[in-house]
């Protein structure tokens, strides 16, 4: 497993070769901050480990396992169930800034859920960029599935409205909605996402069938946390999907997202192919993070 290689090895070396004294905890603290766990969470972890080491004369292996158990509650997973009824279809609204691989991730999800027996419809609600519609259309053609689109500059809410109506008429039970990904701090974009959200609800999509996924480039660290916090203010996030997961070097930001926002991680993408997507494996992640693998 390539990701976390240097970070995990550094923690593993620290836990297995160093004497458990104050300099150990100081170096551990520096390492965790470097790994994007943030100052507050790092302090919580190191203080808990200090206490255990002092009270129970714990070994380094004990502390390593304790660190894993302390981080575990902050990480949740999500395997979204999909409605089998085209009358009550499921809608996945895909969010994220430009360049994170959002449109390709939609194609990967489309293939994955089609293989599971679902009928998938793509909705090109990123109407700000002609290239975004074109890209989604190419994926739809390659995957042999329908796409609902309108001309560049159209109202994204209207595209989603049409997609839900069309899916119900044509028997599709899962709608994957692409959205614009211009700079995530642009207020007008965030208002646009709020409008799409209202359209989906107004069309009678049940809450249990509606998921709002933020796609994050796993290698961006604290930037990913900032994006999650901002998007979550506008459209409450259901889950996170990580691209470039195989290149992830640190990973602490994922723990912070879970701790601060209570948003689960659903899927990870590990390559460019349509099949390079899988559910997030919490145990694998935690073992790599604390150097247990």
C-alpha angles and dihedrals in degrees: 000000000000102000119092089013097140096032094046092046090051092053092043090053091047093051097043105038106032130084112245100248137120093282088055091056092045091053091044090053092051091048094051093049088049087052092059098253090131129235098274097048091043090054092049092051097046093046091052090050091047090053094050092046092051099042101038103025087235123195122236089256089055090052092048091054091045091053089054092050091048092053096042098080091058093059119074130175131214131204101181114215114226124220114242092207123089087201088063102027125182118245124204111192109200117211133182146113123278116281100029094105097256098149093046089048089054089054091050092051090047092056094042094052093042089056087055090059101264126136106230130200123192120216117201099209094153091095095158095078122047088201091060092056091045092050093050090047091055091052091048091052093048092048094043096235136127126263130197114210143154134200122291112281095027121138107276089210090059090054091053091045090053092045094055092046091048095046091054091049096046099041101250114150101190127052119191110199121202114204135191116277106195117143106323093226094061107114096208092056092051090050088052091055089051089055092051089049090054092049092053091051093043090054089062100254106163117239091237089057096047122087129177111204124190114207112212131183100239092213095062095079113186091015088066090054091050091050092049093050093049098046091044090060091060104033116016105240122235096191150337128250116197124210124196088027091153088062096049108133104178119009103189091117089066090058090049091051089054094045098045101034105021089225117150126226111239111175141005128207118214104179147356099275123100090245095051096102131092141160116281111264107214096188093050091049096049094046090052092045096054095036098251097129 
